[in-house]
Amino acid sequence: MTTEIIVVDKTNNAGDYSLVARNTNDDMLVAMWIARKNSEATRKQYQRAYGAFTKVVPLPLQSVMLETLQSWVAGLEGKDNSRKVTIAAIKSLFTFAQKIGYIRVNPAVMIEAPKVKDELAARILTETEVMTMIYKTDKQRDQVLIRLLYASAGRISEVSALTWADVQPNGDSGQVTLFGKGGKTREVKLSKATWQALQAYRQG
């Protein structure tokens, strides 16, 4: 299945592609779609979602119709959140395909992911619970990591990717520079206690 050469406007967030070749196929399209994601976890998640999708819908993307997608959604199993993530990934793929001109009409725009109950509050730890985790941890490194996660509100991937170059003094304490989701960088000032714990670990 082929498509015409399309000039892509870089402002449409489709990526840094100036031309889509006539011989673009599903594999090439999916590779471009996945490569646009900054997070390795997101790339793996999208790859899994696409792999699962093609097992149920073994059709070229340009041949997939709304009815096919509706049947696929109806047959999805698992928890609501897992189905929501999978549907969101496939919707993203079709949106990308339309943006770069691989398909003319996006059938996925009509499908909806299940509504998921917001259970964030049930997963939030109290300060006492966090401090208990810290004091019950034997390794100094792990104590510092838990403190840093709590103090910076950083994601695990962001904190585990830190180097000492990302840790700098700031006033009477210090700060860390986190690089995370969406390719965004942010600087977070730390409490005195967290800064002191971090410096003690570094000196040791």
Backbone bond lengths (Angstrom), bond angles and torsions (degrees), N, CA, C in turn:
res aa  C-N    CA-C-N  psi(-1)  N-CA   C-N-CA  omega(-1)  CA-C   N-CA-C  phi
1 M - - - 1.470 - - 1.528 107.96 -
2 T 1.322 118.46 130.66 1.464 121.96 -176.13 1.508 110.84 -120.05
3 T 1.305 114.51 170.59 1.463 119.58 178.32 1.509 109.11 -144.42
4 E 1.321 116.90 160.11 1.453 121.29 -178.62 1.515 110.99 -72.81
5 I 1.339 115.72 159.92 1.458 120.26 173.63 1.517 108.48 -68.90
6 I 1.333 115.88 128.03 1.458 121.04 -178.74 1.519 108.80 -122.53
7 V 1.314 116.82 132.63 1.459 120.65 172.80 1.514 107.58 -85.39
8 V 1.322 116.41 126.79 1.452 121.10 -174.35 1.518 110.68 -103.88
9 D 1.309 116.40 129.69 1.467 122.38 175.44 1.521 108.40 -78.50
10 K 1.323 118.68 121.16 1.462 121.79 -176.41 1.517 112.36 -65.64
11 T 1.308 117.65 -17.23 1.462 119.84 -179.30 1.511 112.50 -77.80
12 N 1.337 118.60 -5.52 1.459 119.46 -177.45 1.521 112.43 -91.47
13 N 1.342 116.98 10.95 1.460 122.54 177.56 1.517 113.25 64.25
14 A 1.312 118.70 17.85 1.454 120.49 178.80 1.517 111.32 -81.54
15 G 1.315 118.50 -9.62 1.447 120.93 178.33 1.518 110.05 116.02
16 D 1.300 116.35 176.15 1.451 121.32 -177.33 1.527 109.10 -89.46
17 Y 1.317 118.11 66.83 1.452 123.59 179.17 1.528 107.82 -120.06
18 S 1.314 118.42 121.07 1.449 120.59 179.74 1.527 111.41 -88.25
19 L 1.326 117.12 -29.99 1.455 121.33 -179.61 1.516 110.43 -139.75
20 V 1.322 115.35 147.41 1.461 120.46 171.09 1.521 106.02 -112.15
21 A 1.325 117.69 116.70 1.462 121.14 -173.83 1.526 111.98 -67.22
22 R 1.317 114.40 155.50 1.467 119.92 -179.41 1.532 111.91 -61.24
23 N 1.317 117.94 -29.49 1.466 119.91 -176.36 1.526 112.92 -94.46
24 T 1.348 117.62 19.40 1.460 120.31 175.65 1.522 109.19 -59.96
25 N 1.341 116.48 135.52 1.459 120.26 177.69 1.523 109.41 -125.71
26 D 1.318 116.53 -179.82 1.461 120.50 -176.50 1.527 112.31 -58.25
27 D 1.335 116.13 -43.41 1.467 119.40 -177.78 1.522 111.46 -62.23
28 M 1.319 116.48 -42.48 1.462 120.55 179.28 1.517 110.66 -65.89
29 L 1.331 115.90 -41.72 1.456 120.76 -180.00 1.522 110.88 -62.02
30 V 1.335 116.06 -47.45 1.467 120.86 -178.91 1.530 110.43 -62.88
31 A 1.328 116.72 -39.31 1.465 120.38 178.50 1.528 110.84 -61.54
32 M 1.344 116.84 -41.89 1.463 120.49 178.10 1.521 111.12 -66.30
33 W 1.317 115.82 -41.10 1.473 121.74 -179.45 1.522 110.94 -62.01
34 I 1.315 116.57 -46.34 1.462 120.72 -178.57 1.522 111.16 -70.09
35 A 1.325 117.17 -37.99 1.467 121.30 -177.60 1.523 112.23 -63.94
36 R 1.333 118.13 -21.22 1.464 121.34 -179.40 1.516 112.41 -72.14
37 K 1.317 118.03 -16.49 1.458 122.17 -176.64 1.524 110.34 -83.40
38 N 1.314 116.54 129.79 1.465 120.73 -178.14 1.518 112.48 -76.38
39 S 1.319 116.48 -32.65 1.456 121.14 -176.17 1.525 111.36 -83.73
40 E 1.331 116.03 129.65 1.464 120.91 176.32 1.524 110.34 -62.84
41 A 1.329 116.46 -37.28 1.467 120.38 179.08 1.526 110.74 -63.33
42 T 1.328 116.65 -41.77 1.465 120.65 178.83 1.511 110.75 -66.13
43 R 1.332 117.76 -40.41 1.470 120.80 178.91 1.527 110.63 -60.96
44 K 1.326 116.42 -42.82 1.469 119.79 179.14 1.532 110.73 -67.31
45 Q 1.314 115.92 -39.57 1.464 121.07 179.33 1.525 110.68 -62.43
46 Y 1.328 117.15 -44.31 1.460 121.60 179.52 1.524 110.99 -66.65
47 Q 1.330 116.13 -38.22 1.460 119.75 178.92 1.526 110.74 -64.19
48 R 1.329 116.93 -41.60 1.465 120.99 177.39 1.522 111.11 -64.31
49 A 1.320 116.45 -43.12 1.464 120.76 -179.35 1.528 110.62 -62.24
50 Y 1.323 116.98 -42.70 1.463 120.28 -179.83 1.522 110.50 -67.89
51 G 1.332 116.63 -40.72 1.462 120.21 178.59 1.523 111.70 -60.66
52 A 1.332 116.20 -43.24 1.465 120.61 179.00 1.530 110.53 -67.16
53 F 1.324 116.37 -36.56 1.467 120.96 -179.52 1.531 111.25 -64.41
54 T 1.331 116.79 -44.97 1.463 119.84 -176.66 1.525 112.57 -69.49
55 K 1.324 117.20 -23.29 1.469 119.36 176.73 1.526 110.87 -68.21
56 V 1.317 115.62 -32.83 1.471 120.89 -179.57 1.534 111.18 -91.29
57 V 1.331 115.60 -35.10 1.471 120.91 -178.41 1.538 108.18 -120.56
58 P 1.325 117.90 82.52 1.468 121.09 -177.70 1.528 112.46 -82.82
59 L 1.327 115.65 55.11 1.456 121.52 -178.95 1.518 110.01 -122.23
60 P 1.337 117.86 152.69 1.472 119.61 171.83 1.527 108.86 -60.34
61 L 1.309 117.28 144.38 1.464 120.57 -177.70 1.521 112.17 -57.28
62 Q 1.325 116.46 -33.71 1.462 120.15 -178.57 1.529 112.25 -71.30
63 S 1.339 116.82 -11.60 1.464 120.62 -179.88 1.523 112.73 -102.57
64 V 1.322 117.12 -5.66 1.464 120.71 -176.88 1.522 110.09 -75.68
65 M 1.330 115.07 128.99 1.459 121.29 -179.72 1.525 109.97 -108.74
66 L 1.327 115.81 169.50 1.459 121.33 -179.40 1.529 111.16 -58.85
67 E 1.313 117.07 -42.65 1.466 120.31 -179.03 1.519 111.56 -59.80
68 T 1.333 116.04 -38.14 1.465 120.58 178.89 1.527 110.51 -64.34
69 L 1.327 116.19 -43.85 1.459 120.57 179.51 1.524 111.09 -65.67
70 Q 1.318 117.04 -39.00 1.468 120.31 179.06 1.521 110.81 -63.61
71 S 1.330 117.04 -40.25 1.472 120.59 177.31 1.524 110.51 -66.06
72 W 1.329 115.94 -39.27 1.467 119.90 178.44 1.517 111.32 -62.62
73 V 1.328 116.34 -45.80 1.464 120.79 179.47 1.525 110.42 -62.13
74 A 1.324 116.70 -42.54 1.465 120.59 -178.69 1.527 111.92 -63.54
75 G 1.324 117.11 -28.48 1.458 120.80 -178.22 1.516 115.08 -91.65
76 L 1.326 116.86 -3.31 1.465 119.91 -179.59 1.523 110.89 -64.99
77 E 1.327 115.77 137.16 1.458 121.15 178.39 1.525 109.63 -114.12
78 G 1.311 114.95 170.23 1.456 120.13 178.61 1.519 112.29 105.91
79 K 1.311 115.52 -176.85 1.460 121.19 -178.64 1.520 110.72 -70.87
80 D 1.324 114.72 156.56 1.462 120.38 -178.01 1.519 112.20 -55.53
81 N 1.334 116.89 -41.55 1.460 119.73 -176.59 1.524 111.24 -66.75
82 S 1.350 116.57 -39.00 1.461 120.23 178.89 1.519 110.81 -65.42
83 R 1.330 116.40 -42.32 1.459 120.36 178.55 1.531 110.63 -65.99
84 K 1.322 116.24 -37.29 1.464 120.51 179.10 1.522 110.56 -62.10
85 V 1.329 116.89 -43.91 1.465 121.35 -179.39 1.524 110.69 -64.98
86 T 1.337 116.59 -43.12 1.463 120.93 -179.20 1.521 111.03 -64.20
87 I 1.329 117.06 -45.91 1.466 120.99 179.68 1.528 110.45 -63.39
88 A 1.333 117.21 -41.79 1.469 120.84 179.19 1.528 110.83 -60.96
89 A 1.331 116.88 -38.75 1.465 120.72 -179.98 1.524 110.97 -65.02
90 I 1.327 116.95 -45.21 1.463 120.03 -178.92 1.526 111.07 -69.00
91 K 1.321 117.46 -36.41 1.462 120.16 175.03 1.528 109.89 -61.58
92 S 1.331 116.40 -39.89 1.461 120.99 178.20 1.524 110.83 -62.68
93 L 1.324 116.56 -40.39 1.468 120.60 179.56 1.526 110.89 -61.87
94 F 1.319 117.54 -47.35 1.460 120.33 -178.62 1.533 111.39 -68.19
95 T 1.322 116.48 -35.35 1.464 119.59 176.68 1.519 110.45 -62.74
96 F 1.331 116.43 -43.51 1.463 121.45 177.78 1.524 110.75 -62.83
97 A 1.340 116.20 -42.85 1.467 120.74 -179.41 1.524 110.92 -60.41
98 Q 1.324 116.46 -38.42 1.465 119.57 178.88 1.532 111.26 -71.76
99 K 1.319 116.81 -39.23 1.467 120.49 -177.63 1.522 112.22 -61.33
100 I 1.326 116.61 -37.72 1.462 118.25 -178.10 1.521 112.11 -93.11
101 G 1.341 116.53 4.34 1.458 119.73 174.29 1.508 115.17 87.66
102 Y 1.328 118.04 12.09 1.470 120.79 -179.46 1.523 110.43 -73.35
103 I 1.327 117.02 -34.63 1.463 122.11 172.75 1.527 107.53 -127.33
104 R 1.307 116.54 151.21 1.462 120.18 -178.18 1.522 111.57 -87.71
105 V 1.329 116.30 -37.16 1.457 121.29 -178.59 1.513 108.82 -121.63
106 N 1.314 116.61 137.11 1.461 121.93 -178.33 1.533 109.54 -98.01
107 P 1.338 118.10 102.13 1.463 120.09 -178.88 1.523 112.62 -71.41
108 A 1.327 116.37 -21.83 1.472 119.94 -176.18 1.518 112.60 -73.16
109 V 1.320 117.38 -13.28 1.463 119.63 -178.77 1.528 110.92 -65.70
110 M 1.334 116.81 -19.00 1.450 121.15 -176.90 1.531 113.84 -92.90
111 I 1.324 117.81 -6.96 1.464 119.11 179.94 1.528 109.51 -96.08
112 E 1.317 115.52 149.76 1.455 120.53 -177.01 1.521 110.70 -124.60
113 A 1.321 115.43 144.80 1.459 120.98 176.34 1.526 108.92 -83.57
114 P 1.328 117.74 153.87 1.467 119.89 179.45 1.517 111.47 -65.30
115 K 1.317 116.27 147.75 1.449 120.96 175.76 1.530 108.37 -74.59
116 V 1.308 115.63 131.95 1.465 120.88 -177.31 1.518 109.71 -113.39
117 K 1.301 115.88 133.00 1.459 121.33 178.80 1.523 109.96 -64.33
118 D 1.310 116.03 133.33 1.461 121.38 178.41 1.527 109.11 -77.88
119 E 1.326 115.57 109.00 1.464 120.59 -178.45 1.523 111.77 -111.70
120 L 1.344 116.01 22.79 1.461 120.22 -178.07 1.522 111.73 -57.96
121 A 1.330 116.52 -43.42 1.465 119.75 -176.69 1.526 111.77 -58.88
122 A 1.325 116.29 -34.48 1.468 119.91 -178.49 1.527 111.49 -72.06
123 R 1.345 117.30 -17.65 1.462 120.70 -177.60 1.526 112.94 -100.15
124 I 1.321 117.69 -2.88 1.457 120.64 -178.10 1.533 109.73 -82.12
125 L 1.318 115.62 127.65 1.461 120.63 178.20 1.521 110.54 -85.54
126 T 1.299 116.00 148.33 1.460 120.10 174.23 1.521 108.55 -78.77
127 E 1.334 115.78 163.92 1.468 119.74 177.82 1.525 110.43 -60.42
128 T 1.329 116.80 -38.26 1.470 120.63 178.70 1.524 111.33 -61.80
129 E 1.333 116.31 -41.74 1.467 120.28 179.41 1.528 111.16 -65.36
130 V 1.328 116.23 -39.60 1.467 119.94 178.83 1.531 110.15 -65.05
131 M 1.332 116.71 -46.05 1.467 119.73 -179.85 1.523 111.13 -63.60
132 T 1.323 117.13 -34.82 1.466 120.84 176.79 1.524 110.02 -63.02
133 M 1.331 116.53 -42.31 1.468 120.73 177.07 1.525 110.72 -59.51
134 I 1.328 115.42 -43.46 1.465 120.16 -178.48 1.525 111.18 -62.95
135 Y 1.328 116.53 -48.86 1.462 120.09 -174.76 1.529 113.32 -74.35
136 K 1.334 116.49 -18.26 1.461 119.39 177.41 1.525 111.91 -92.54
137 T 1.334 116.16 0.48 1.463 121.10 178.20 1.523 109.27 -93.20
138 D 1.311 116.01 127.10 1.469 120.59 -174.88 1.524 113.66 -78.42
139 K 1.328 117.25 -38.59 1.456 120.05 -174.74 1.527 111.12 -80.89
140 Q 1.329 115.42 133.36 1.457 120.34 -179.95 1.523 111.36 -61.38
141 R 1.326 116.36 -39.84 1.467 119.39 -179.90 1.524 110.99 -59.40
142 D 1.339 116.24 -44.94 1.470 119.57 -178.29 1.528 111.61 -67.50
143 Q 1.328 116.25 -34.95 1.464 119.57 176.25 1.528 110.33 -61.39
144 V 1.320 115.46 -44.54 1.462 120.35 -179.18 1.530 110.73 -65.55
145 L 1.324 116.82 -40.14 1.458 120.35 -179.93 1.529 111.46 -63.50
146 I 1.333 116.64 -42.67 1.466 120.07 179.43 1.527 109.82 -64.71
147 R 1.337 116.08 -43.12 1.464 119.88 176.90 1.526 110.85 -59.09
148 L 1.308 115.39 -44.13 1.459 120.79 -176.70 1.528 111.19 -67.21
149 L 1.329 117.29 -41.07 1.461 120.82 176.77 1.522 110.72 -60.40
150 Y 1.327 115.28 -43.94 1.468 120.32 -177.48 1.530 111.23 -69.67
151 A 1.322 116.15 -43.83 1.467 120.52 -175.20 1.527 112.87 -72.84
152 S 1.324 116.71 -33.55 1.467 120.16 -175.26 1.526 113.26 -95.18
153 A 1.345 116.56 -14.45 1.470 121.19 -173.97 1.521 110.69 57.59
154 G 1.337 115.26 28.46 1.460 119.84 -179.70 1.510 112.20 -82.61
155 R 1.316 115.72 156.77 1.456 120.84 173.66 1.525 108.93 -74.59
156 I 1.323 115.91 157.11 1.466 119.86 179.14 1.521 110.32 -57.41
157 S 1.337 116.86 -42.68 1.464 120.36 -179.29 1.526 111.43 -63.35
158 E 1.340 117.07 -34.78 1.460 121.04 -179.41 1.530 111.26 -70.99
159 V 1.321 115.94 -45.69 1.469 120.10 -177.46 1.532 111.14 -70.27
160 S 1.330 116.85 -39.21 1.470 118.95 -178.82 1.527 111.78 -70.00
161 A 1.330 117.36 -17.67 1.461 120.88 179.45 1.529 112.71 -90.88
162 L 1.331 117.52 -3.09 1.461 120.68 -178.62 1.526 112.33 -65.99
163 T 1.329 114.96 145.61 1.460 121.58 170.42 1.524 107.18 -119.76
164 W 1.322 117.21 169.44 1.469 119.41 -179.79 1.527 111.41 -63.99
165 A 1.336 117.01 -23.13 1.460 120.19 177.35 1.531 111.45 -67.01
166 D 1.341 116.34 -21.60 1.462 120.81 179.40 1.527 112.32 -85.88
167 V 1.316 115.97 -2.19 1.469 121.61 -177.66 1.526 108.19 -110.01
168 Q 1.339 117.52 117.42 1.456 120.88 -175.45 1.529 110.72 -136.77
169 P 1.335 117.19 149.99 1.473 120.25 175.71 1.522 111.04 -63.46
170 N 1.326 115.17 150.74 1.460 120.62 176.49 1.525 108.10 -153.69
171 G 1.320 115.91 102.89 1.459 120.13 -178.32 1.514 111.10 64.91
172 D 1.347 116.33 -129.11 1.455 120.16 -178.26 1.528 112.53 -89.81
173 S 1.341 116.97 6.52 1.462 120.11 175.98 1.530 108.59 -139.61
174 G 1.305 117.73 -125.40 1.458 120.16 -179.56 1.510 111.08 -162.52
175 Q 1.318 115.50 -176.67 1.452 120.47 -178.75 1.520 109.92 -144.89
176 V 1.340 115.01 161.32 1.457 120.69 173.45 1.527 107.92 -124.14
177 T 1.316 115.36 147.28 1.459 121.60 176.86 1.515 108.38 -104.87
178 L 1.323 116.22 114.46 1.460 121.89 -177.50 1.517 110.21 -102.20
179 F 1.323 115.50 136.90 1.459 121.69 175.49 1.512 107.31 -117.52
180 G 1.338 116.48 119.28 1.452 116.93 -172.25 1.495 115.95 -143.58
181 K 1.333 115.19 -142.50 1.457 124.66 -171.34 1.527 111.15 -54.47
182 G 1.327 114.07 135.17 1.455 119.34 178.84 1.512 113.35 76.19
183 G 1.352 117.07 12.30 1.451 120.52 -179.93 1.511 113.60 68.31
184 K 1.338 116.49 24.82 1.459 120.62 -177.13 1.527 111.05 -96.64
185 T 1.325 115.68 143.33 1.460 122.35 178.04 1.514 108.72 -112.11
186 R 1.325 116.08 136.66 1.469 119.20 177.10 1.518 109.10 -142.03
187 E 1.324 114.88 148.96 1.456 121.65 179.71 1.517 108.47 -106.56
188 V 1.334 116.09 132.42 1.459 121.44 -176.75 1.528 108.88 -124.48
189 K 1.332 115.97 122.40 1.457 119.64 176.74 1.525 109.78 -79.05
190 L 1.322 115.94 138.94 1.454 121.99 -176.38 1.520 111.41 -99.89
191 S 1.316 115.23 157.00 1.467 119.73 174.14 1.523 109.13 -70.11
192 K 1.333 116.58 161.58 1.471 120.44 179.16 1.519 110.84 -58.88
193 A 1.349 116.77 -42.54 1.467 120.66 -177.14 1.527 110.89 -63.41
194 T 1.318 116.55 -43.19 1.466 119.87 -179.74 1.518 110.57 -67.90
195 W 1.333 116.67 -40.86 1.458 120.95 178.98 1.530 110.75 -62.87
196 Q 1.318 116.98 -44.22 1.459 120.91 179.49 1.529 111.58 -63.76
197 A 1.332 116.27 -40.44 1.469 120.31 178.60 1.523 110.52 -64.62
198 L 1.332 116.01 -38.86 1.460 120.82 179.85 1.525 111.17 -67.39
199 Q 1.345 116.41 -41.73 1.451 119.75 179.76 1.522 112.21 -69.66
200 A 1.320 116.14 -35.17 1.469 120.09 177.32 1.514 110.77 -63.79
201 Y 1.325 115.91 -40.46 1.473 119.74 178.56 1.525 109.68 -67.21
202 R 1.326 116.45 -40.02 1.462 119.34 -178.34 1.533 110.63 -65.92
203 Q 1.292 117.57 -42.06 1.462 121.28 -178.70 1.535 111.13 -70.08
204 G 1.332 115.29 -29.67 1.460 118.64 -179.26 1.503 113.86 -78.83
